[in-house]
Amino acid sequence: MSSFLTLSIVQSALELGCIYALVALALFVSFSLLNIADLSTDGCFTLGCAVGAVVTMAGHPFLAFFAAMAAGVASGFITAFLQTKMGVQSILAGIIVNTGLYTINLMVMGFSSNINLFNTNTIFSMAKELSESEVYRSWYKIIIVVCIVLLVCVFLAWFLNTSLGLSIRATGDNEYMVRASSINPGFTITVGLCVASAMTALSGAVLGQYQKSCDINYGTGQVTIALASLIIGESLIKKGSIFKRVIFVVLGSCLYRFIVAIALRMNLPAEALKLVSAVIVAIAISFPYLKEKAGFYKHRRDVMRQASKNV
């Protein structure tokens, strides 16, 4: 088992799991709380990566995160505007924004398909120079991404327990009840999608600095990966506080990365990664139903067995 899952693979799974957990948290807000299928995730992720990479190249690696989140807020606002003001269905609004973002992302990247950050200072390269300890240099990337994710988790849990956050949660439960309570559901949807898109863009910016590059295709399939992570995390806990649910979404993202790592170690080609993701999503979605059906058939079998004994 030690040769099957090496320390480097475990570290990589944890690092990528935490980075992509930000996208899963974004879907937690839009999909789980607001009950909106936001398909602009792929383009928004690349937007955050592109904006973050450009600002990082300008010599501002920390400012890059805030710039990426601002770009994500703009993307989320446009998606919400199409839904709330233009009457476009949520799925179509996400597709429209995602399609338009492809050109926007190319424009941000100077009409180049990729950006190289190997000769640019990032938060990871700066943190690496803080200590010469071999232990620190082995784990500094995990320390950084965990700190970022924990800050986002704490903020998100606090925000969703404020009056505005409770209004957003109520909008997803019953929009008509919210409207009857003199709360504008269009406003809560807009704020929720802006927060979700900001986290998606932040994930892209962190990944860009982590991999020291940005590619126009980085966002492809992100919504599938995030959905798998979200479903895995929510299947681990049925009820609990918002903070506990948020933490389990992060754990679901890390667990998803471990599953992918194991699949790749079984000599599956890298090209099969998307298929693996689709299979994981299908299994995760079907698991509660299959578990319920298995319980039903088990109960029926026990009843029939007991009836045969009585005869």
N, C-alpha and C positions, 0 to 999 in steps of 0.2 A: 504493500500500500504506500510505503514511503517513496518508492520509485515511481508509483503511479501518480501521486500528487506531491510534487516537490515543493519546497518552501517558496521558490520563485513563483510557481503557479498559484499557490495560496495567496501570496502577496498581490499578485496581479488581479486575481479574482476579487479580493477585498477592495483594492484601489478602484477598479472599474465599476464594481458593484456600488460603491459609495458615490462615484461621479454620476453614473446613470440613475442613481436613486433620486436625484433631483428631478429628473423627467418623470419618474414614477410618482413623486409627490405632486408634480404638476397635474398628472392625470387623476390623482386622488382628489384634487380640488375640482377639476372640470368634470370628470366622469363620475366619481363616487358621490361627491357632495352636490354639484350642480346638475348632475344627470345630463351632461352635454357631451356629445362625441366630438371632440376637437381634433380634426384631422390636419390642422396646421402645424402640428408638433414637429414633423420632419423638417419643414422649411425654417421654423423658428429656432430649432436646434442649430442648424447650419448658420443662421443669421447671428446667433450669439457667438458661435465659434469664429465667424468671419470678422465681426466687429471687435471681438476680444483680441484676435490676432493682429489686426491693423493697429489698434491702440497699443498693444504690447510692443509691436515693432517701432512705434513712436517713442518708446522708452517709459511707458507707464503701465507696468504689469498689474498693479493693484487697481488703478483707475479702469483698466480693461473690463473688470468684472461689473462695475457700476454702469459702464457704457453699454455692455452687453445686455444687462438687465433693463436699461432704458429702451434699448431697441426691442427687447422682448415685450415690454409694456406697450410700445407702439403697435407691434404685431397683434397682441391680444386685444387692443382697443379697436383695431380695424375689423377683426373677426367678430367682436361683440357688436360693433356698429352695424355690420351687415345683418346680423341676427335681429337686433332690437329695433333698429331704425329703418332698415330696408326690407324687412320681412323675409329674409333668406333663411332657409332651414339650416340648422347648425352644421350638419354634415356637408352641405353644399358650401356654406360659408368657409369652413375649414379647407375644403378642396380649392376654392377660389384663392384664398390667401396663400395656401401652400404653393399653388402654381405661380402666383405673382412673385412670391419670395425667391424663387429660383433666379429670376432676372435681377432682383434686388441684391441677392447675395453675390452674384457675379459682379455687379457694379461696385459693391463694397470691396471686393477682392481685386479690383482693378481689371475686371474682365479676364482674370486668370482662374484656372480651375483649382489651383492650390497655392498655399502660402507656406514658405519655409521659415521656421523660427529657431533653427539650430544655432545661429550666431546671435541670438537675442536673449537678453536676460528675462527669465520668467520667475514666478514666485518659487517654483521648485528648484531652479538653479541657484537662486539667492538663498533659499533655506538650506541647501546642501552645503554651503560654505560656512554655515554657523558653527559647525563642529567637525572635528576630524575623527570622531569616534566611529568605529566600524559599525557598531550596533545602530547608532543614529543614522548613518548613511544607508543602512539597509531598510529602515522603517520611516524615514522622514516624509516620503510621499504619502504613506498611509496617515501619518499624523496630520498633514496638511488637509487632505480631503476629508478626514473624519471631523476635524475642527470646522471646516466649511459646512459640512452636512449637519452637524450638531447645531450650529448657529441658525441655519435655515429651519431646522426642526423646532427649535425653541421659539423662533419668531412665528412660524406658521401655527404652532399650537396656541401661542398667546393671541395671535390675530383672530383665529377662528373661535376664540372664546370671548372676544369683544362683542359689543352690540352689532357692529357691522358684520363681523364674522358669523354671528348667530343668524343674522338676516340672510346671509349667503347660504348658510346651511338650510334655513327654512325655505328658501326659494327652490332649492333642489327637491325638497320634500313635497311642497305644495305651493306652486306659484300663485294659485288663485287665493289661497288663504293669506299669503303675503300681501297681495294687492288689496285684499279686504282690510288688512291692518294698516293701510296708508303707507306701505313701503313700496317704493318703485322697483319692481323686479328687473327692469332694464338696467338700472344703476347697479344693483347687486351682481347681475350677470357680468356687466362690464368690469367691475372691480375684480370679481373672481377670475375671469379670463385673463385680465392683466397680470394678476399675481401668478397664475399658473404659467403664463408665457414668460414671465420674468425668470422663474425657476428653470424653465426649459432652456432659455438663452444662457443663463448662468452655467448650467451643465455643459453646454457647448463651449463656453469660454474656458472653463476649467479643463475640459478635455483637450482643447487646442494647446494650452500651455503644458499639459501633461505629456502630450505626444509631440510637442514642438512643431506642429504643423496644422494646417487647416485645408480640408478638401471639400469641394462642392458636394460630394456624395456622402459626407459624414452623417448627414441626417437621415439617409435612406433607411427605412425600417425601424426608426426610433420609436414610433408609436406602438409597434408590435412588441418590441423589447420592453417598453415601459408598461404596457398592458399586462404582459406576462408577469413582470415583477410585482405589479400592483395586485393581481389576482392571487399570486402565491402568498404575498404578505397578508392580504385580507383573509385568506383561507386559514392562516395560522391563528387568527384571533377573530372571534365572532362579535364580541362586545368589549367595550372598554372606553377609556377616556380618549380624547382627541390625540393627546400626546402619545399614548400607548399605541394607537392605530398608526400614527405617523412613524413611530420607531419600527413597527412591524413591516411597514411598507419598505423602509430602508433594508431591513433584514431580508425581505422578499427579493429585493434587487441583488443583494449579495448572494443569496441562495441560488438565484437564477444564474449568476455568473459561475458559481461552482458547478452547476449542472452542465453549462456550456463547456466549461473547462474539462469536465469528465468526458463529455461527448467527443471533444477534440482529441483527448488522450486515447480514445478508442479507435484511432486511426481514421476517423471520419474526415473527409476533405474540408478545408476551410470554406469552400463554396457551398457546403451544405448547412452553413450556420443559420441561414434564413429559414430553411426547412425545419431545423431543430427548434428554432424559435416558434414557428407555427405549431409544431407538434406539442411543445410545452404549453402554449396558450390554450390549445384545444383540450389537453388533459386537465389543465388547471380549471378551465371553465366547466368542464363536464364532471369533475370530481365530486362536487356536492350532490349533483343529480344521481350519479352512479352510486354514491354512498347511500343515498336515500333509497334507491331502488334495491340495492343489496340488502338493506335492512328490512325492506318490505318483503322480499322473497324469503329471507331467513325467518321472519315472523310467520309467514304463510306456511312454510315448511314445518315449523314447530307446531303450528295449530293442526295441520294435517296429521302429523305424527302422533300428537296427543289424541286426536279423534280416532285414529286407527287403534290405539291402545284401548280406548274406552269401548270400542266395538268388540 
